[in-house]
Amino acid sequence: MRYILFALIILTAGVMFFPRLSQQLPPQYNPFTPLSVTDPPGLITQYKLRRLSKNPDACLAVLNRAQSDGFLSFQTVGDTSGQCPLTGAVRIRNFGKVSLSSSFLASCPLAVSTTMFVAQAAAPLADSLLGQKLVRLDHLGSFACRNVYHRAQGRLSEHATADALDLAGFKMSAGETIGVARGWKKEGKESSYLHQVFSEGCPFFGNIIGPDYNAAHANHFHLGMHWFGFCR
C-alpha cells in the first residue's frame, strides 16, 4: 500500500506543477479520472479500486457504466440486517457474454473487481491460450454468514460481507469445463490457463487463494477484497 501512496504523491505533485499532465496521462496512471473496468491493472488502478469501498456512489457509478457497455448485468438489492448485514450489495446475473452457474450476491467493490478480472484476464486468456471463448463461470458461492473456515470462534470470513467469490471452473465454447480441482495440477493447456488466470487476476483483488495455499482451497479460487496483493 505504501508504494501506491508514494506513486500518488508523485503524480499529484506532477499534476500541480504541470496541469496539462492530467490530460495526457493514461487512466491507469491518472489518479484523478474515474475508474473504468477497462483500465489496465497497476498501482493507480489498485488505488482506485480500494477507494470504492469508501465511496458507494462512485462504486455504483462504475458498475452502471460497465453495464451500459455490456460488461455485466446486475441489479441492486435492498440492505439487510442481522448478524451479517449487507449495505449496497448487488446481484450479478452475468458478465456480458459470460454466463454464471447461478447469480450471486456481491459487495459493489467485489462486483467491480470481478468484472475487471473476467474482462481483462479470464476471457482474453481463454482466447489467446486455448483458442476458445469463455462462456460460463462456475462458482461455489459468495455471501455466507460465517467465520473463516466455518470455525465456531474467530474472525468473520470475507464471505460474511459478500466481499469474496469462490470460483470453481471455467466453461469454454467447445463445451469443456476447466475445473480448478482437476485442472490445476494437470499437464498441458488446462493447467497453463488456470495458472495464468490466477496470476493475472491477482492485481484486481486484495487476495486470491488457490490450491497451492491449503487443502481447503483445493477445488476453487477464493477471490477476496481484503488485504493487499496476497496471492497464493
PyMOL commands that set and color helices and strands:
alter all, ss='L'
color gray80, all
select helices_A, chain A and resi 2-17+21-24+27-29+43-54+56-68+108-130+148-150+158-161+180-183+189-204+215-217
alter helices_A, ss='H'
color red, helices_A
select strands_A, chain A and resi 73-76+90-94+99-100+104-106+134-141+164-172+177-179+207-209+221-224+230-231
alter strands_A, ss='S'
color yellow, strands_A
deselect
rebuild
show_as cartoon
